[in-house]
Amino acid sequence: MAKGRIKRLQAASSWQGQSFKADALEVCALCEREIPHSLKDAHHLTPKSRGGVVTVFLHRACHKQVHALFTETELARNYATPEALRALPEVARFIQWVQDKPIDFNPPTRRSRSKGQL
């Protein structure tokens, strides 16, 4: 007999007449690619230090890139949605670059020289 999460998934599956994959992958809110479980980060759209509670899942590489480019204040004031982030040229360039990489790709990230400069 299955226990825990698997048991709940099986019960939901039989109740709704649908089949569920126990290892279904989330989709990155920024680059819109599937995220492997080992590289899934929760990103607060408004940083927790600024009172944010809403999160979305991002690839670890996308998450690191967002925080390398912007301060928490900039994120809270101007970029509190995935759409607002995608509209920026720096982020759009990163997304275009990462689109053809494997989903488990996790490159090193350097902090932007202009981070925090207005």
C-alpha distances in whole Angstrom, upper triangle without the diagonal:
4,7,10,12,10,8,12,13,11,12,15,15,15,17,20,20,20,18,17,18,16,19,22,25,27,31,34,36,39,39,36,34,31,30,27,25,27,30,29,32,32,36,37,40,42,42,40,44,45,43,40,37,36,34,33,32,34,34,35,38,39,38,41,43,43,44,46,49,49,49,47,50,50,47,47,50,50,47,44,42,41,44,47,45,45,49,50,52,51,47,48,49,46,44,46,46,42,41,41,40,36,33,33,37,37,41,43,45,48,49,52,56,56,53,54,58,59
4,7,9,6,5,9,10,8,10,13,13,14,16,18,18,18,16,15,15,12,15,18,21,23,27,30,32,35,35,33,31,27,26,24,21,24,27,26,28,28,32,34,36,38,38,37,40,42,39,37,33,32,30,30,28,30,30,31,35,35,35,37,40,40,40,43,45,45,45,43,46,46,43,43,46,46,43,40,39,37,40,43,42,42,45,47,48,47,43,44,45,42,40,42,42,38,38,38,36,33,30,29,33,34,38,40,41,45,46,48,52,52,49,51,54,55
4,7,6,5,8,10,10,11,13,15,15,17,19,20,19,17,16,16,13,16,18,21,23,26,29,31,34,34,32,30,27,25,23,20,23,26,24,26,26,30,31,34,36,36,34,37,39,36,34,31,30,28,28,26,29,29,30,33,34,33,35,38,38,38,41,43,43,43,41,44,44,41,41,44,44,41,38,37,36,39,41,40,40,44,45,47,46,42,43,45,41,39,42,42,38,37,38,36,33,30,29,33,33,37,38,40,43,44,46,50,50,47,48,52,53
4,6,5,6,9,10,11,13,14,16,17,19,20,19,17,15,15,12,14,17,19,20,24,26,28,31,32,30,28,25,23,21,18,20,23,22,23,23,26,28,30,32,32,30,33,35,33,30,27,26,25,24,23,26,26,27,31,31,30,32,35,35,35,38,40,39,39,37,40,41,37,37,40,41,38,35,34,33,36,38,37,37,41,42,44,43,39,40,42,39,37,39,39,36,35,36,34,31,28,27,31,31,35,36,37,40,41,43,47,47,44,45,49,50
4,5,5,6,9,10,10,12,14,15,16,18,16,14,12,12,8,11,13,15,17,20,23,24,28,28,26,25,21,20,18,16,18,21,19,20,20,24,25,28,30,30,28,32,33,31,28,25,24,22,21,20,23,23,25,28,28,27,30,32,32,32,35,37,37,37,35,38,38,34,34,38,38,35,32,30,29,32,35,34,34,37,39,41,39,36,37,39,36,33,36,36,32,32,33,31,28,25,25,28,28,32,34,35,38,39,41,44,45,41,43,46,47
4,5,5,6,9,10,10,12,14,15,16,14,12,10,10,7,10,12,15,17,21,24,26,29,29,26,25,21,20,19,16,19,22,20,22,23,26,28,30,33,33,31,35,36,34,31,28,26,24,24,22,24,25,26,29,30,29,31,34,34,35,37,39,39,40,37,40,41,37,37,40,40,37,34,33,31,34,37,35,35,39,40,42,41,37,38,40,37,34,36,37,33,32,33,31,28,25,25,28,29,33,35,36,39,40,43,46,47,44,45,48,50
4,5,5,6,9,10,11,12,14,15,14,13,11,12,10,14,16,19,20,24,27,29,32,32,29,28,25,24,22,20,23,25,23,25,25,29,30,32,35,35,33,37,38,36,33,29,28,27,26,25,27,28,29,33,33,32,35,37,37,38,40,42,42,42,40,43,43,39,39,43,42,39,36,35,34,36,39,38,38,42,43,45,44,40,41,43,40,37,40,40,36,35,36,35,32,28,28,32,33,36,38,39,43,44,46,50,50,47,48,51,52
4,5,5,6,8,10,10,12,14,13,12,11,12,10,14,15,18,19,22,25,26,30,30,28,27,23,23,22,19,22,25,22,24,23,27,28,30,32,32,31,35,35,33,30,26,25,24,23,22,26,27,28,32,31,30,33,36,35,36,39,40,40,40,38,40,41,37,37,40,40,37,34,32,31,34,36,36,36,39,41,43,42,38,39,41,38,36,38,39,35,34,35,34,31,28,28,32,32,36,38,38,42,42,44,48,48,45,46,49,50
4,5,5,6,9,10,11,12,10,9,7,8,7,11,11,15,16,20,23,24,28,28,25,24,20,20,19,18,21,23,21,23,22,26,27,29,31,32,31,35,36,33,30,27,25,23,22,21,24,25,27,30,29,29,32,34,34,35,37,39,39,39,37,40,40,36,36,39,39,35,33,31,29,32,35,34,34,37,39,41,40,36,37,39,36,33,35,36,33,31,32,31,28,25,26,29,30,34,36,37,40,41,43,47,46,44,45,48,49
4,5,5,6,8,10,10,10,8,8,10,9,13,14,17,19,23,26,27,31,31,28,27,23,23,22,20,24,26,24,26,26,29,31,33,35,36,35,39,39,37,34,30,29,27,26,25,27,28,30,33,33,32,35,37,37,38,41,42,42,43,41,43,43,40,40,43,42,39,36,34,33,35,38,37,37,40,42,44,43,39,40,42,39,36,38,39,35,34,35,34,30,27,28,32,33,37,39,40,43,44,46,50,50,47,48,52,52
4,5,5,6,9,10,10,10,10,13,12,16,17,20,21,24,28,29,32,33,30,29,26,26,25,23,26,28,26,28,27,30,31,33,36,36,35,39,39,37,34,30,29,27,27,26,29,30,32,35,35,34,37,39,39,40,43,44,43,44,42,44,44,40,40,43,43,40,37,35,34,36,39,38,38,41,44,46,45,41,41,44,41,38,40,41,38,36,37,36,33,30,31,35,36,39,42,42,46,46,48,52,51,48,50,53,53
4,6,5,6,8,8,9,8,12,12,15,15,18,19,22,25,26,29,30,27,26,23,24,23,22,25,27,24,26,25,28,29,30,33,34,33,37,37,34,32,28,26,25,24,23,26,28,30,33,32,32,35,37,36,37,40,41,41,42,39,42,41,38,37,40,40,37,34,31,31,33,36,35,35,38,40,43,42,38,38,41,38,35,38,39,35,34,35,34,32,28,29,33,34,38,40,40,44,44,46,49,49,46,47,50,51
4,5,6,6,5,5,6,10,11,14,14,17,19,21,25,26,30,30,26,25,22,23,23,22,25,27,25,27,26,29,31,32,35,36,35,39,39,37,34,30,28,27,25,24,27,28,30,33,33,32,36,37,37,38,41,42,42,43,41,43,43,39,39,42,41,38,35,33,31,33,36,36,35,38,41,43,42,38,38,40,38,35,37,38,35,33,34,33,30,27,29,32,34,37,40,41,44,45,46,50,50,47,48,51,52
4,6,5,7,8,10,13,14,17,17,21,22,25,29,30,33,33,30,29,26,27,26,25,29,30,28,31,30,33,34,35,38,39,38,42,43,40,37,33,31,30,29,28,31,32,34,37,36,36,39,41,40,42,45,46,46,47,44,47,46,43,43,45,45,41,38,36,35,37,40,40,39,42,44,46,46,42,42,44,42,39,41,42,38,36,37,37,34,31,32,36,37,41,44,44,48,49,50,54,53,51,52,55,55
4,6,8,10,11,15,16,19,19,22,23,26,29,30,33,34,30,30,27,28,28,26,30,31,29,31,30,33,33,34,37,38,37,41,41,38,35,32,30,29,28,28,31,32,35,38,37,36,40,41,40,42,45,46,45,46,44,46,45,42,41,44,43,40,37,35,34,36,39,39,39,41,44,46,46,42,42,44,42,39,41,43,39,37,39,38,36,32,34,37,39,42,45,45,48,49,50,54,53,50,51,54,55
4,5,8,10,14,15,19,17,20,21,23,27,27,31,31,28,27,25,26,26,26,29,30,28,30,29,31,32,33,35,37,36,40,40,37,34,31,29,28,26,26,29,31,33,36,35,35,38,39,39,40,43,44,43,44,42,44,44,40,40,42,41,38,35,33,32,33,36,37,36,39,41,43,43,40,39,42,40,37,38,40,37,35,36,36,34,31,32,36,37,41,43,43,47,47,48,52,51,49,50,53,53
4,7,10,13,16,18,17,21,22,24,28,29,32,32,28,28,25,27,27,26,30,31,29,31,31,33,34,35,38,39,39,43,43,40,37,34,31,30,28,28,30,31,34,37,36,36,40,41,40,42,45,45,45,46,44,46,46,42,42,44,43,40,38,35,33,35,38,38,37,40,43,45,45,41,40,43,41,37,39,40,37,35,36,36,33,31,32,36,37,41,44,44,48,48,50,53,53,50,52,54,55
4,7,10,13,15,14,17,18,21,24,25,29,28,25,24,21,23,23,23,26,28,26,28,28,30,32,32,35,37,37,40,40,38,35,32,29,27,26,25,27,28,31,33,32,33,36,37,37,39,41,42,42,43,41,44,43,39,39,42,41,37,35,32,30,32,35,35,34,37,39,41,41,37,37,39,37,34,35,37,33,31,32,32,29,27,29,32,34,37,40,41,44,45,46,50,49,47,48,51,52
4,7,10,12,11,15,17,19,23,25,28,27,24,22,19,21,20,20,24,25,23,26,26,29,31,32,35,36,36,40,40,38,35,31,29,27,25,23,26,26,29,31,31,31,34,36,35,37,40,41,41,42,41,43,42,39,39,42,40,37,35,32,30,32,35,35,33,36,39,40,40,36,36,38,36,32,34,35,32,29,30,30,27,24,26,29,31,35,38,39,42,43,45,48,48,46,47,50,51
4,6,9,8,11,13,16,20,22,25,24,21,20,17,17,17,16,20,22,20,22,23,25,27,28,32,33,32,36,37,35,31,28,26,24,21,20,22,23,25,28,27,28,31,32,32,34,36,37,37,39,37,40,39,35,36,39,38,34,32,29,27,29,32,32,31,34,36,38,37,33,33,35,33,30,31,32,29,27,28,27,24,21,23,26,28,32,34,35,39,40,41,45,45,42,44,47,48
4,5,5,9,12,15,18,21,23,23,19,18,14,15,14,14,17,19,17,20,21,24,27,28,31,32,32,35,36,34,31,28,26,23,21,18,20,20,23,25,25,26,28,30,30,32,34,35,36,37,36,39,38,34,35,38,37,33,31,29,26,29,32,31,30,33,35,36,35,32,32,33,31,28,29,30,26,25,25,24,21,18,19,23,25,29,31,32,36,37,39,43,43,41,42,45,46
4,6,9,12,15,18,21,24,23,21,19,15,15,13,12,15,17,16,19,20,23,25,27,30,30,30,33,35,33,30,27,24,22,20,18,20,20,21,24,25,25,27,29,29,31,33,35,35,36,35,38,37,33,34,37,37,33,31,29,27,29,32,31,30,34,35,37,36,32,32,34,31,28,30,30,27,26,26,25,22,19,19,23,24,28,30,31,35,36,38,42,42,40,41,45,46
4,6,9,13,16,19,21,20,18,16,12,11,9,8,12,14,13,16,17,21,24,25,28,29,29,32,33,32,28,26,24,21,18,15,17,16,18,21,21,22,24,26,27,28,30,32,32,34,32,35,35,31,33,36,35,31,29,27,25,27,30,28,28,31,33,34,32,29,29,30,28,25,27,27,23,22,23,21,18,15,15,19,20,24,27,28,32,33,35,39,39,37,39,42,43
4,7,10,13,16,18,18,15,13,9,10,9,9,13,14,12,16,17,19,22,23,27,27,28,31,32,31,27,24,22,19,16,14,15,15,18,20,20,20,23,25,25,27,29,30,31,32,31,34,33,29,31,33,32,28,27,24,22,24,27,26,25,28,30,31,30,27,27,28,25,23,25,25,21,20,21,20,17,14,15,18,20,24,26,27,31,32,34,38,38,35,37,40,41
4,7,10,13,15,14,12,10,6,6,6,7,11,11,9,13,14,16,19,21,24,24,25,29,29,28,25,23,20,17,14,11,12,11,14,16,16,17,20,21,21,23,25,27,27,29,28,31,30,26,28,30,29,25,24,21,19,21,24,22,21,25,26,28,27,23,23,25,22,19,21,22,18,17,18,17,14,11,12,15,17,20,23,24,27,29,30,34,34,32,34,37,38
4,7,9,12,12,9,8,6,6,8,8,11,11,8,10,11,13,16,17,20,21,22,25,26,25,21,19,16,13,10,7,9,9,13,15,14,14,18,19,19,21,23,24,24,26,25,27,26,23,24,27,25,22,20,18,15,18,21,19,18,22,23,25,24,20,21,23,20,17,20,20,17,16,18,17,15,11,13,16,16,20,22,22,26,26,28,32,31,29,31,34,34
4,6,9,8,6,5,4,6,9,11,13,11,9,11,12,13,16,16,20,21,22,25,25,25,21,20,16,13,10,7,8,8,12,13,12,13,16,17,17,19,21,22,22,24,23,26,25,21,23,25,23,19,18,15,12,15,18,16,15,19,20,22,21,17,17,19,17,14,16,17,14,13,15,15,14,10,13,15,16,19,21,21,24,25,26,29,29,27,29,32,32
4,5,6,5,5,6,6,10,11,13,10,8,9,10,10,13,13,17,18,20,23,23,23,19,18,15,12,8,6,4,6,9,10,8,10,13,13,13,15,18,18,19,21,20,23,21,18,20,22,20,16,15,13,10,12,15,13,12,16,17,18,17,14,14,16,14,11,14,15,12,11,14,14,13,10,12,13,14,16,18,18,21,21,22,26,25,23,25,28,28
4,6,6,8,10,10,14,15,16,14,11,11,10,9,12,11,14,16,18,21,21,20,17,16,13,10,6,6,6,9,12,12,9,10,14,13,12,15,17,17,17,19,18,20,19,15,17,19,17,13,12,9,6,9,11,10,10,13,15,17,16,13,13,16,14,11,14,16,14,13,16,16,17,14,16,16,17,18,20,19,21,21,22,25,24,22,24,26,26
4,6,8,11,11,15,16,17,14,12,12,12,10,13,11,15,16,19,21,21,21,18,18,15,12,9,9,7,8,11,11,7,9,12,11,10,13,15,14,15,17,17,19,17,14,16,18,16,12,12,9,6,8,10,8,7,10,12,13,13,9,9,12,10,8,11,13,11,11,14,14,15,13,15,15,15,16,18,16,19,19,18,22,21,19,21,23,24
4,6,9,10,14,16,17,14,13,13,14,13,16,15,19,20,22,25,25,25,22,22,18,16,12,11,8,8,11,10,7,10,13,12,12,15,16,16,17,20,20,23,20,17,20,22,19,15,16,13,9,11,13,10,8,12,13,14,13,9,9,11,9,6,8,10,8,7,11,11,12,11,13,13,14,15,17,16,19,19,19,23,23,21,24,25,26
4,7,9,13,15,17,14,13,14,14,14,17,16,20,21,23,26,26,26,22,22,18,15,12,10,9,9,13,13,10,13,16,15,15,18,20,19,20,23,23,25,23,20,22,23,21,17,17,14,10,11,14,13,11,14,16,17,17,13,12,14,13,9,11,13,11,9,12,13,13,11,14,14,16,17,20,19,22,23,23,27,26,25,27,29,29
4,6,10,13,14,12,11,13,15,16,19,18,22,23,25,28,28,28,24,23,20,17,13,11,9,8,12,12,11,13,16,15,16,19,20,21,22,25,25,27,25,22,24,26,24,20,20,17,14,15,18,16,14,17,19,19,18,15,14,16,13,10,12,13,10,8,10,10,9,7,10,11,13,16,19,19,22,23,24,28,28,26,28,31,31
4,7,10,12,10,10,12,14,16,19,19,23,23,25,28,29,28,25,23,20,17,13,10,9,8,12,13,12,14,17,17,18,20,22,23,24,26,26,29,27,24,26,28,26,22,22,19,16,18,20,18,17,20,22,23,21,18,18,19,16,13,15,16,12,11,12,12,10,7,9,12,13,16,20,20,24,25,26,30,30,28,30,33,34
4,6,8,6,6,9,11,13,17,18,21,21,23,26,27,26,23,21,19,15,12,8,7,6,9,10,11,12,14,15,16,18,20,21,22,24,24,27,26,22,24,27,26,22,21,19,16,18,21,18,18,21,22,23,21,18,18,19,16,14,17,16,13,12,14,12,10,6,8,10,11,14,17,18,21,23,24,28,29,26,29,31,33
4,6,6,6,10,13,16,19,21,24,24,24,27,29,28,25,23,21,17,15,11,10,8,10,12,13,14,16,17,19,20,22,23,25,27,26,29,28,25,27,30,29,25,24,22,19,22,24,22,21,25,25,26,24,21,22,22,19,17,19,19,15,15,16,13,10,7,6,10,11,15,17,19,23,24,26,30,31,29,31,34,35
4,6,5,9,11,15,18,20,23,22,23,26,27,27,24,22,20,16,14,11,11,9,10,13,14,14,16,19,19,20,22,24,25,26,25,29,28,25,27,30,29,25,24,23,20,23,25,23,23,27,27,28,26,23,24,25,21,20,22,22,18,18,19,17,14,10,9,13,13,17,19,20,24,25,27,31,32,29,31,34,36
4,6,9,12,15,18,21,24,22,23,25,27,27,24,23,21,18,16,12,12,9,9,12,14,14,15,17,19,19,21,23,24,25,25,28,28,25,27,30,29,26,25,24,21,25,26,24,24,27,27,28,26,23,24,25,21,20,22,21,18,19,19,16,14,11,8,11,11,14,16,18,21,23,25,29,30,28,30,33,35
4,6,10,12,16,18,21,20,21,23,25,25,22,21,19,16,14,10,8,6,5,8,10,10,11,14,15,16,17,20,21,22,22,25,25,22,24,27,26,23,22,21,18,21,23,20,20,24,24,24,22,19,21,21,17,16,19,18,14,16,17,14,12,9,7,9,8,12,13,14,18,20,22,26,27,24,27,30,32
4,7,10,13,15,18,17,18,21,23,22,19,18,16,12,10,6,6,5,6,9,10,9,11,14,14,15,17,19,20,21,20,24,23,20,22,25,24,20,19,18,16,19,21,18,19,22,23,24,22,18,20,21,18,16,20,19,15,16,18,16,14,11,10,12,11,14,16,16,20,20,23,26,27,24,26,29,31
4,6,10,12,15,14,14,17,19,19,16,15,13,10,8,6,5,6,6,9,9,7,9,12,12,12,15,17,17,18,17,20,20,17,18,22,21,18,16,16,14,18,19,16,17,21,21,23,20,17,19,21,17,16,20,20,16,18,20,18,17,13,13,14,12,15,16,15,18,18,20,24,24,21,23,26,28
4,7,9,12,11,12,15,16,15,12,11,10,6,6,5,6,9,9,12,11,8,11,14,12,13,16,17,17,17,15,18,18,15,16,19,19,16,14,14,13,17,17,16,17,20,21,23,21,18,20,22,19,18,22,22,19,20,22,21,20,16,16,17,16,18,19,18,20,20,22,25,25,21,23,26,27
4,6,9,8,10,13,13,13,10,10,8,5,5,6,7,10,10,12,10,7,10,12,10,10,13,14,13,14,12,15,15,11,12,16,15,12,10,11,10,14,14,12,15,18,18,20,18,15,18,20,17,16,20,21,18,19,22,21,21,18,18,18,16,18,18,17,19,18,19,22,22,18,19,22,24
4,5,5,7,10,10,10,6,6,6,4,7,9,10,13,13,15,13,10,13,14,11,11,15,15,13,13,10,13,13,10,10,13,14,11,8,10,11,14,14,13,16,18,18,21,20,17,20,22,20,19,23,24,21,23,26,25,25,21,22,22,20,21,21,19,21,19,20,23,22,19,19,22,23
4,6,9,11,10,10,7,8,6,6,7,10,11,14,15,16,13,11,14,14,11,11,15,15,12,12,10,12,11,7,7,10,10,8,5,6,8,11,10,10,13,15,15,19,18,15,17,20,18,18,21,23,21,22,25,25,25,22,23,23,21,22,22,20,21,19,20,23,21,18,18,21,21
4,6,8,7,7,4,7,7,8,11,13,14,17,17,19,16,13,15,16,12,12,16,15,12,11,8,9,10,6,5,8,10,8,5,8,11,14,12,12,15,17,17,20,19,17,20,23,21,21,24,25,24,25,29,28,28,25,26,26,24,25,24,21,22,20,20,22,21,17,16,19,19
4,5,5,7,5,8,9,9,12,14,14,17,16,18,16,12,14,15,12,10,14,14,11,10,6,8,10,7,6,10,12,10,9,12,13,16,15,14,17,19,19,22,20,18,21,23,21,21,25,26,24,26,29,28,28,25,25,25,23,23,22,20,20,18,19,21,20,16,15,19,19
4,5,5,5,6,9,10,13,15,16,19,18,20,18,15,16,18,15,13,17,18,15,13,9,11,13,11,9,13,15,14,12,15,16,19,18,18,21,23,22,25,24,22,25,27,25,25,28,29,27,29,32,30,30,27,27,27,24,25,24,22,23,21,22,24,23,19,18,22,22
4,6,7,10,13,13,16,18,19,21,20,22,20,17,17,19,16,14,17,18,14,11,8,9,12,11,9,13,15,15,13,17,19,22,20,19,23,24,23,26,24,23,26,28,26,26,30,30,29,31,34,32,33,30,29,29,26,27,25,23,23,20,21,23,22,18,16,20,21
4,6,9,12,13,16,19,20,22,22,23,21,18,19,20,16,15,18,18,14,11,8,8,11,10,7,10,13,13,11,15,17,20,18,18,21,22,22,25,23,22,25,27,26,26,30,30,29,31,34,33,34,31,31,30,28,28,27,24,24,21,22,23,22,18,16,19,19
4,7,10,12,15,18,20,23,22,24,22,19,20,22,18,17,20,20,17,15,11,11,14,12,9,12,15,15,12,15,18,20,19,19,22,24,24,27,26,24,27,29,28,27,31,32,30,32,35,34,34,31,31,31,29,30,29,26,27,24,25,27,25,21,20,23,23
4,6,8,12,15,16,20,19,21,19,16,18,19,16,15,19,19,16,14,11,12,13,11,8,12,14,12,9,12,14,17,16,16,20,21,21,25,24,21,24,27,25,24,28,29,27,28,32,31,31,28,28,28,26,27,27,24,25,23,24,26,24,21,20,23,23
4,6,10,13,16,19,19,22,19,16,19,21,18,17,21,21,19,17,14,15,17,14,12,15,16,15,11,13,15,18,18,18,21,23,23,27,26,23,25,28,26,25,29,30,27,28,32,30,30,27,27,28,26,28,28,26,27,25,26,29,27,24,23,26,26
4,7,10,13,17,18,20,17,15,18,19,16,17,20,20,18,18,15,16,17,13,12,15,15,13,10,10,12,15,15,15,18,20,21,24,24,21,23,26,24,22,26,27,25,25,29,28,28,24,25,26,24,26,27,25,26,25,25,28,27,23,23,26,26
4,7,9,13,14,16,14,12,15,16,14,15,18,19,17,17,14,17,17,13,13,16,16,13,10,10,11,14,15,14,16,19,20,23,22,19,21,23,21,20,23,24,22,22,25,24,24,20,21,22,21,23,23,22,24,23,24,27,26,22,23,26,26
4,7,10,12,14,12,10,14,15,13,14,18,18,17,18,16,18,18,14,15,17,17,13,11,9,9,12,14,13,14,17,18,21,20,16,18,21,18,17,20,21,19,19,22,21,21,17,18,19,18,21,22,20,23,22,23,26,25,22,23,26,27
4,7,9,12,10,9,12,14,13,14,17,18,18,19,17,20,20,16,17,20,19,16,14,12,10,14,16,14,15,18,19,21,20,16,18,20,17,15,19,19,16,17,19,18,17,14,15,16,15,18,19,18,21,21,22,26,26,23,24,27,28
4,6,8,6,6,9,10,10,12,14,15,16,17,17,20,18,15,17,20,19,15,14,12,10,13,15,12,13,16,17,19,17,13,15,17,14,12,15,16,13,14,16,15,15,11,12,13,12,14,16,15,18,18,19,23,23,20,22,25,26
4,5,5,6,9,10,11,13,14,16,17,19,19,22,21,18,20,23,21,18,17,16,13,16,17,14,14,18,18,19,17,14,15,16,12,11,14,14,10,12,14,12,11,8,9,9,8,11,13,13,16,17,19,23,23,21,23,26,27
4,6,5,6,9,10,11,12,14,16,17,17,21,20,17,20,23,22,18,18,17,15,18,19,16,16,20,19,20,17,14,17,17,13,13,16,15,12,14,16,13,13,10,9,9,7,9,10,10,14,15,17,21,21,19,21,24,26
4,5,5,6,9,10,10,12,14,17,18,21,19,17,20,23,21,18,18,18,15,18,18,15,15,18,17,17,14,12,14,14,10,10,13,12,9,12,14,11,12,10,9,8,5,6,8,8,11,13,14,18,19,17,20,23,25
4,5,5,6,9,10,11,12,15,16,19,17,14,17,20,18,14,15,14,11,14,14,11,11,14,14,14,12,9,11,12,8,8,12,11,9,11,14,12,13,11,12,11,9,10,11,10,12,13,14,18,18,16,19,21,23
4,5,5,6,9,10,11,13,13,16,15,12,15,18,17,13,13,13,11,15,15,11,13,16,15,16,14,11,14,15,11,12,15,15,13,15,17,16,16,14,14,13,11,12,12,10,12,12,14,18,18,15,17,20,22
4,6,5,6,9,10,12,13,16,15,13,16,19,18,15,16,16,14,17,17,13,15,18,16,17,13,12,15,15,11,13,16,15,13,16,18,16,17,15,14,13,10,10,9,7,9,9,11,15,16,13,16,19,21
4,5,5,6,9,11,13,16,14,13,16,18,16,14,15,15,13,15,15,11,12,15,13,13,10,8,11,11,8,10,13,12,11,14,17,15,17,15,15,13,11,10,9,6,8,8,9,13,13,11,14,17,19
4,5,5,6,9,10,13,11,9,12,14,13,10,11,12,10,13,12,8,10,13,11,12,10,8,11,12,10,11,14,14,13,16,19,18,19,17,18,16,14,14,13,10,11,10,10,14,13,10,13,15,17
4,5,5,7,8,11,10,9,12,14,14,11,13,14,13,16,14,11,14,16,14,15,12,11,15,15,13,15,18,17,16,19,22,20,22,20,19,18,15,14,13,10,10,8,9,13,12,9,11,14,16
4,6,8,10,13,12,11,15,17,16,14,16,17,16,18,16,13,15,17,14,15,11,11,14,14,12,14,17,16,16,19,21,20,21,20,20,17,14,13,11,7,7,4,6,9,10,7,10,13,15
4,7,10,12,10,10,13,14,13,11,14,15,14,16,14,10,13,14,11,11,8,9,12,12,11,13,16,16,16,19,21,20,23,22,22,19,17,15,14,10,9,7,5,8,8,5,8,10,12
4,7,8,6,6,10,11,10,9,11,13,14,15,13,10,13,14,11,13,11,10,14,15,14,16,19,19,19,21,24,23,25,24,24,22,19,18,17,13,12,9,8,10,9,6,7,9,11
4,5,5,6,9,10,11,10,12,15,16,18,15,13,16,17,15,17,14,14,18,19,17,19,22,22,22,25,28,26,28,26,26,24,21,21,19,15,14,11,10,12,10,7,6,9,11
4,5,5,6,9,10,10,10,13,15,17,15,13,17,18,16,19,17,16,19,21,19,21,24,24,23,26,29,28,29,26,26,25,22,22,21,17,17,14,14,16,14,10,9,13,14
4,5,5,6,8,9,10,14,16,18,15,14,18,18,16,19,18,17,21,22,21,22,26,26,26,28,31,30,32,30,30,28,26,25,24,20,19,16,15,17,14,11,9,12,12
4,5,5,6,7,9,12,14,15,12,11,15,14,13,15,14,14,17,19,18,20,23,23,23,25,29,28,30,28,28,27,25,24,23,19,18,15,14,15,12,9,8,10,10
4,6,6,5,6,9,11,12,10,9,13,13,12,15,14,13,16,18,17,18,21,22,21,23,26,26,27,25,26,25,22,22,21,18,18,15,15,17,14,11,11,13,13
4,6,6,6,9,12,14,11,11,15,16,15,18,18,16,19,22,21,21,24,26,25,26,30,29,30,28,29,28,26,26,25,22,21,19,18,20,17,14,13,16,15
4,6,7,11,13,14,11,12,16,15,14,18,18,17,19,22,22,22,25,26,26,27,31,31,32,30,31,30,28,28,27,23,23,20,19,20,17,15,13,15,13
4,6,9,11,11,8,9,12,11,11,14,15,14,16,19,19,19,22,23,23,25,28,28,30,28,29,28,26,26,26,22,22,19,17,19,16,14,13,14,13
4,6,8,8,5,6,9,9,9,13,13,11,13,16,16,16,19,21,20,21,25,25,27,24,26,25,23,23,23,20,20,18,17,19,16,14,14,16,15
4,7,9,7,8,11,12,13,16,16,14,16,19,18,18,21,23,22,22,26,26,27,24,26,25,24,24,24,21,22,20,19,22,19,17,16,19,18
4,5,5,7,9,10,12,15,16,13,14,18,17,15,19,21,20,20,24,24,25,22,24,24,23,24,24,22,23,21,20,23,21,19,19,21,20
4,5,5,6,9,10,14,14,10,11,15,14,12,15,17,16,16,20,20,21,19,21,21,20,21,22,20,21,20,19,23,21,19,20,22,21
4,5,5,6,9,12,13,11,11,14,14,12,15,18,17,17,20,21,23,21,23,23,23,23,24,22,23,22,21,24,21,20,21,22,21
4,6,5,7,11,12,10,11,14,14,13,16,18,18,19,22,23,25,23,25,24,23,23,24,21,22,20,19,21,19,17,18,19,18
4,5,6,9,9,6,8,11,11,10,13,15,15,16,20,20,22,20,22,21,20,20,20,17,18,17,15,18,16,15,16,17,17
4,6,8,9,6,6,9,9,8,10,13,13,13,17,18,20,19,21,20,19,19,20,18,19,18,17,20,18,17,19,20,20
4,6,9,7,7,10,12,11,12,15,16,16,19,21,23,22,24,23,23,22,23,20,21,20,18,20,18,17,19,19,18
4,6,5,6,9,10,11,12,14,15,16,20,21,23,22,24,22,22,21,21,18,18,17,14,16,14,14,15,16,15
4,6,5,6,9,10,10,12,14,15,18,19,22,22,24,22,21,20,20,17,17,16,14,16,14,14,17,17,16
4,6,5,6,9,10,11,12,14,17,18,21,20,22,19,18,16,17,14,13,13,10,13,11,12,14,15,15
4,5,5,6,9,10,10,12,15,16,18,18,19,17,16,15,16,13,14,13,12,15,14,13,16,17,17
4,5,5,6,9,10,11,14,15,18,18,20,18,18,17,18,16,17,17,15,18,17,17,19,20,20
4,6,5,6,9,10,13,14,17,17,19,17,17,15,16,14,15,16,14,16,16,16,19,20,20
4,5,5,6,9,11,11,14,14,16,13,13,12,13,11,13,14,13,16,16,16,19,20,21
4,5,5,6,9,10,13,13,15,13,13,13,15,14,16,17,16,19,19,18,21,23,23
4,6,5,8,10,13,14,16,14,15,15,17,16,18,19,18,21,21,21,24,25,25
4,6,7,8,12,13,15,12,13,12,14,13,15,17,17,20,20,20,24,25,26
4,6,5,8,9,11,9,10,10,13,13,15,17,17,21,21,21,24,26,27
4,6,8,9,12,10,13,13,16,16,19,21,21,24,24,24,27,28,29
4,7,9,12,10,13,13,17,18,20,23,23,26,27,26,30,31,32
4,6,8,6,9,10,14,15,18,21,22,25,26,25,29,30,32
4,5,5,9,11,15,17,20,23,24,27,29,28,31,33,34
4,6,9,11,15,16,20,22,24,27,28,27,30,32,34
4,6,10,13,15,19,21,23,27,28,27,30,32,34
4,6,10,12,16,19,20,24,25,24,27,30,32
4,7,9,13,15,18,21,23,21,24,27,29
4,6,10,13,15,18,20,19,23,25,27
4,7,10,13,16,18,17,20,22,25
4,7,9,12,14,13,17,19,22
4,6,9,12,11,14,16,19
4,6,9,7,11,13,16
4,5,5,9,10,13
4,6,9,9,12
4,6,5,8
4,6,8
4,6
4
